[in-house]
Amino acid sequence: MLDRLIVNVSIKSDCTSTIKVKKGCSIEEVMKELHSIDEVQFGSELHTFSIEFFYLRSKREMWAPMRDIDRKFSRLKLMFKQNSKP
């Protein structure tokens, strides 16, 4: 837990800001789209991972231009799987 806090503090410059947020890249927009995916159930490990993953603006900026929701979901599952490895 402490390691996560240290990482979050060290990447402060990549945190969300109301300045320079590209269309489709706000937390609200990305989370709305995420919640539209039936396979992502609120409170699941994937959902929790997604919340932390999309905390970073750079991750949201990669998500938005993918356009196709199936591609987005496939990419998210891949990132979740990679993050879950011991």
VENGI-V725254 format. One record per pair of residues at least 12 apart in sequence whose C-alpha atoms are under 10 Angstrom apart, sorted by sequence separation. I is the first residue (numbers start at 1). GAP is how many residues later the second one is. D is the distance in whole Angstrom. If there is no record, write none. Layout:
I	GAP	D
I	GAP	D
This chain:
35	12	9
63	12	9
34	13	9
63	13	9
31	16	10
34	16	8
34	17	9
31	19	9
30	20	10
31	20	8
30	21	10
31	23	8
53	23	9
27	24	9
30	24	8
50	26	8
53	26	9
27	27	7
49	27	9
50	27	9
53	27	9
26	28	9
27	28	7
49	28	10
25	29	9
26	29	10
27	29	9
31	29	10
50	29	9
27	30	8
30	30	7
46	30	9
49	30	9
50	30	8
26	31	8
29	31	9
30	31	9
33	31	10
46	31	8
49	31	7
25	32	7
37	32	8
25	33	9
27	33	8
30	33	8
36	33	9
37	33	9
40	33	9
46	33	10
47	33	10
25	34	9
26	34	7
30	34	7
39	34	9
46	34	7
49	34	9
22	35	10
25	35	5
26	35	9
29	35	9
34	35	9
45	35	9
46	35	9
49	35	9
21	36	8
24	36	8
25	36	6
33	36	8
37	36	8
24	37	8
25	37	9
40	37	10
16	38	10
22	38	9
23	38	9
25	38	8
26	38	9
34	38	9
46	38	10
15	39	10
16	39	7
21	39	10
22	39	8
24	39	9
25	39	6
33	39	10
34	39	8
45	39	10
15	40	7
16	40	7
17	40	9
21	40	9
24	40	6
25	40	9
14	41	9
15	41	6
16	41	6
23	41	8
24	41	8
14	42	6
15	42	6
16	42	9
22	42	9
23	42	10
34	42	10
13	43	9
14	43	6
15	43	9
8	44	10
12	44	9
13	44	10
14	44	7
16	44	10
11	45	9
14	45	10
8	47	9
8	48	9
